[in-house]
Amino acid sequence: MKKGVLLNSEISYTIAKLGHRDSIVIGDSGLPIPSSCLRIDLAVSKGIPSFVDVLDAIFTEQRIEEVVIARETREVNPSIYQSILDRIAKIEKADNYKIKITEVNNHDEFKQLSKDSKAVIRTGECTPFANILLISGVVF
């Protein structure tokens, strides 16, 4: 049995296949998932699992070079936005590298970008605009 934090086999496998600049999305329960993307549906019930819980687990396994967030996340859901910033700062300090934060103009632009992702992970999060696109970096 896998020993690490991230136990979900589909997510682990997807991360293992990512190359430099490939992306995955973590989304709230209402984010539309393009048919072109692998759908990894973790939603069990309202709030379970939370966006932040899934983000924390993925951050333990994926090397992130850049994150993309819609402007509405900062404006409408400041607690999720701050949670993202706090986690990025912690990773940057622990691993001594910088993660680029890109804010797109609106949620529609975010949804367009998500179409090119290798997978979209649906959480049980039921707060608005709790979505992030994670672009992979390299470990060397």
PyMOL commands that set and color helices and strands:
alter all, ss='L'
color gray80, all
select helices_A, chain A and resi 9-17+51-59+71-76+78-95+107-114
alter helices_A, ss='H'
color red, helices_A
select strands_A, chain A and resi 23-27+38-41+64-70+100-104+119-122+132-136
alter strands_A, ss='S'
color yellow, strands_A
deselect
rebuild
show_as cartoon
